[in-house]
């Protein structure tokens, strides 16, 4: 069996990827923490609890109810800091930090820390950092960065010179938060503090704070899907509090977000790299399938599969601009296979593959009919100076943005997770309406007398907009049909009859 | 009839000296009382321009503006109670006057802010060494109720071995980190940012003193 599609598939890389993607079931259940219990149970922790039971009884009670408490992990075990830490403060005689970063959690939860590092979640701030000024500063105001963008993507937490955390960047539990210790991410984004309940993180609601709304309506898509329907009806059978939570083994009632994107299923181990199983990028003007490049320093990078896969051992520029050596490349096919293995816990192979074909067809339709032409037209308008380089100072830019970022993303997400409503009415229907009734007319207006030269060839090249050239083709959908063409023989016969009857 | 006779060494001169000394002593005591009182007042403290920066943050704090109308003056917190200790504190405090006159230009807001952390650390040490005595002029641990139900319980049950200032610092004046976690470079960068100075300006200012 061919397990990998590596450009130079060495045995070592094969083994590595095998372990990464298909680690044995034992691994699924066993790995909890890497640190020896001698390292926790800080003696000062009791004092924290005693006072915080009164000062902030809510969070103290959450901790009392937590598995951390049962294991003897107290406040100081997570919040202790070194004097030299940028955000260290003195509190009741102890040196602590308010922010518990993934690096701090990773002292014990080493595997989860490594998995989430470099994931699309951990990079969520870095990915949009250069786009923030356009929307959050120019179009609205910087107040919106803290209240909007950063809430999900994470903030670049700033420790002020007086040791306090800048309120423009804190509080924040966005998933790509850049922490004062340099680590990226926020475990508490999904794992509500201070209970850190397994069941809570397995619920779809753990994802809803960010994966909802017009541009990534995953909450709405899930709820409207058969998966969501079954989850809502059979939630009591989800075994959410179980120690291990392997789909097909510990629960079968329904999948949640976690199940498919992170969860253990059959021989697939759980992962905290939530984008690992995504073959497509669905949140771009044009979707592309993507490689996952693993670097030797533990970081990761997603690359369009339209380009040649980088070779193992080559130096590549990472998202943050630094260089690193490629350790392995996971192809889109491989990623698709992994997520399909989750499906197989409940569905047949043919069913699964056919569903994926339906999904891929929607993405390809969106790309070829709307995404690619719109992108190409915009590029020419910018190149010829018909649009200014400044985003959102021209109505067409909003139209284009919503075409792919909102409506186009909804259509693709809807198809990926089986909400007919989001794939169609909230998605591709709006893409089509926008494209034909707003985008193309506005683009023609912007292009002026160059419209025919710029726009028509792009539309023609897709071979999918020819229906516009047949305006006489009728259809009853709008309630009107042209009167039937007069039947000459029948008329003549009728006239004859009239004559006879007279 | 008992006749009181002054001892022979009580001459007129001695008597005069005693009376004058007594009156002088009383006058001096009154002077000290008035002196300590005056030199503990906000008006006196802020005659130095450098102290107006501390005054700004103080005026924004509940120690200046409390709903009950109780207002703590500079001296209420920073000068000990009783004529002996108050005088002692003022005598020691003259070193600040000397520094004001002959030291760095504390009137300059940049210089002032650059030196604020050391001043804060010294003040905290001062409170700690006196077991927060001046806090206790107004605040009685047993009587603290607070606005939340548990505030009283915290002060009854969680304060063993602690003095007020151990928990309550950065109350009135501008926020300064604890001495343990203070980072000079970060503080300097903050000052430079606040006053629009180029990086490194703070170090140059401090080293030129």
Interface residues (C-beta under 8 A of the other chain):
Chain A: X47 X50 X51 X54 X55 X57 X83 X86 X88 X89 X90 X92 X93 X95 X159 X160 X161 X162 X163 X164
Chain B: X150 X151 X153 X154 X157 X158 X162 X166 X167 X174 X175 X176 X177 X178 X180 X181 X182 X183 X186 X187 X188 X189 X190 X191 X193
